[in-house]
């Protein structure tokens, strides 16, 4: 019978980031690392450096993302919509600095 070796790198704790999946031993949310990978096109090495993680943690977070893609994509979309809403409010209040 084969032995299954779980990788205990991702944790969800209601006391950390409202229970969203984070990399154990850190406050780095999986969705934040994934957003940098997908939208900023950072490599695993760059993610490790930018988030102060080792490569095993980075690859575990990416694997977790692909195993829970539908759920985490919904979180990414929701947060992007919320950010757009906040930026619009700041713009309407004249508090947004436009750079061009």
C-alpha beads as a LAMMPS data file, in Angstrom:
LAMMPS data file: protein, C-alpha beads

100 atoms
99 bonds

1 atom types
1 bond types

-500.0 500.0 xlo xhi
-500.0 500.0 ylo yhi
-500.0 500.0 zlo zhi

Masses

1 110.0

Atoms # bond

1 1 1 0.000 0.000 0.000
2 1 1 1.462 3.387 -0.967
3 1 1 2.280 6.007 1.630
4 1 1 0.653 9.408 1.114
5 1 1 2.854 12.347 2.085
6 1 1 0.754 15.449 2.715
7 1 1 2.361 18.832 2.347
8 1 1 1.270 20.856 5.369
9 1 1 2.077 24.304 4.029
10 1 1 -1.305 26.001 3.660
11 1 1 -3.550 26.757 6.635
12 1 1 -6.899 28.460 7.132
13 1 1 -7.288 30.001 10.592
14 1 1 -10.181 32.321 11.493
15 1 1 -7.712 34.450 13.479
16 1 1 -5.481 35.056 10.455
17 1 1 -6.719 36.924 7.365
18 1 1 -10.351 36.149 8.186
19 1 1 -9.801 32.447 7.619
20 1 1 -8.502 32.772 4.082
21 1 1 -5.790 30.256 3.118
22 1 1 -2.326 31.488 4.074
23 1 1 1.157 30.023 3.943
24 1 1 1.849 28.524 7.349
25 1 1 4.224 30.555 9.481
26 1 1 3.350 33.744 7.616
27 1 1 0.456 36.065 6.933
28 1 1 0.877 35.696 3.159
29 1 1 -2.484 34.853 1.632
30 1 1 -2.454 32.344 -1.202
31 1 1 -4.544 34.745 -3.338
32 1 1 -1.971 37.541 -2.918
33 1 1 0.855 35.308 -4.086
34 1 1 -1.266 33.973 -6.948
35 1 1 -2.306 37.488 -8.033
36 1 1 1.363 38.468 -8.273
37 1 1 2.054 35.346 -10.300
38 1 1 -0.902 35.720 -12.672
39 1 1 -1.163 39.476 -13.122
40 1 1 2.404 40.647 -12.565
41 1 1 3.816 37.471 -14.129
42 1 1 6.363 36.977 -11.356
43 1 1 8.320 33.739 -11.448
44 1 1 8.520 31.356 -8.495
45 1 1 11.966 32.750 -7.627
46 1 1 10.647 36.321 -7.730
47 1 1 7.648 35.370 -5.593
48 1 1 9.930 33.731 -3.033
49 1 1 12.089 36.843 -2.849
50 1 1 9.207 39.342 -2.792
51 1 1 7.189 37.469 -0.163
52 1 1 10.206 36.257 1.867
53 1 1 9.317 32.589 1.335
54 1 1 11.197 29.517 0.220
55 1 1 10.472 27.866 -3.107
56 1 1 8.669 24.964 -1.457
57 1 1 6.185 27.383 0.095
58 1 1 5.675 29.159 -3.227
59 1 1 5.058 25.947 -5.150
60 1 1 2.749 24.633 -2.417
61 1 1 0.680 27.832 -2.623
62 1 1 0.497 27.598 -6.414
63 1 1 -0.493 23.927 -6.193
64 1 1 -3.183 24.828 -3.643
65 1 1 -4.471 27.500 -6.021
66 1 1 -4.795 25.080 -8.926
67 1 1 -6.514 22.530 -6.671
68 1 1 -9.016 25.212 -5.497
69 1 1 -9.037 27.401 -8.606
70 1 1 -12.776 28.097 -8.829
71 1 1 -13.023 29.253 -5.219
72 1 1 -9.860 31.357 -5.282
73 1 1 -10.682 32.908 -8.668
74 1 1 -13.990 34.040 -7.139
75 1 1 -12.051 35.644 -4.268
76 1 1 -9.727 37.392 -6.731
77 1 1 -12.695 38.738 -8.728
78 1 1 -14.489 39.906 -5.592
79 1 1 -11.423 41.720 -4.287
80 1 1 -10.801 43.343 -7.675
81 1 1 -14.396 44.615 -7.741
82 1 1 -14.060 45.934 -4.184
83 1 1 -10.811 47.723 -5.075
84 1 1 -12.459 49.279 -8.138
85 1 1 -15.330 50.483 -5.939
86 1 1 -12.933 52.057 -3.419
87 1 1 -10.929 53.751 -6.162
88 1 1 -14.132 55.172 -7.637
89 1 1 -15.145 56.526 -4.207
90 1 1 -11.732 58.132 -3.732
91 1 1 -11.944 59.654 -7.204
92 1 1 -15.404 61.076 -6.486
93 1 1 -14.082 62.600 -3.247
94 1 1 -11.134 64.145 -5.107
95 1 1 -8.671 62.069 -3.092
96 1 1 -7.324 59.989 -5.951
97 1 1 -4.092 61.164 -7.520
98 1 1 -4.158 60.762 -11.298
99 1 1 -0.833 60.098 -12.922
100 1 1 -0.353 60.427 -16.576

Bonds

1 1 1 2
2 1 2 3
3 1 3 4
4 1 4 5
5 1 5 6
6 1 6 7
7 1 7 8
8 1 8 9
9 1 9 10
10 1 10 11
11 1 11 12
12 1 12 13
13 1 13 14
14 1 14 15
15 1 15 16
16 1 16 17
17 1 17 18
18 1 18 19
19 1 19 20
20 1 20 21
21 1 21 22
22 1 22 23
23 1 23 24
24 1 24 25
25 1 25 26
26 1 26 27
27 1 27 28
28 1 28 29
29 1 29 30
30 1 30 31
31 1 31 32
32 1 32 33
33 1 33 34
34 1 34 35
35 1 35 36
36 1 36 37
37 1 37 38
38 1 38 39
39 1 39 40
40 1 40 41
41 1 41 42
42 1 42 43
43 1 43 44
44 1 44 45
45 1 45 46
46 1 46 47
47 1 47 48
48 1 48 49
49 1 49 50
50 1 50 51
51 1 51 52
52 1 52 53
53 1 53 54
54 1 54 55
55 1 55 56
56 1 56 57
57 1 57 58
58 1 58 59
59 1 59 60
60 1 60 61
61 1 61 62
62 1 62 63
63 1 63 64
64 1 64 65
65 1 65 66
66 1 66 67
67 1 67 68
68 1 68 69
69 1 69 70
70 1 70 71
71 1 71 72
72 1 72 73
73 1 73 74
74 1 74 75
75 1 75 76
76 1 76 77
77 1 77 78
78 1 78 79
79 1 79 80
80 1 80 81
81 1 81 82
82 1 82 83
83 1 83 84
84 1 84 85
85 1 85 86
86 1 86 87
87 1 87 88
88 1 88 89
89 1 89 90
90 1 90 91
91 1 91 92
92 1 92 93
93 1 93 94
94 1 94 95
95 1 95 96
96 1 96 97
97 1 97 98
98 1 98 99
99 1 99 100
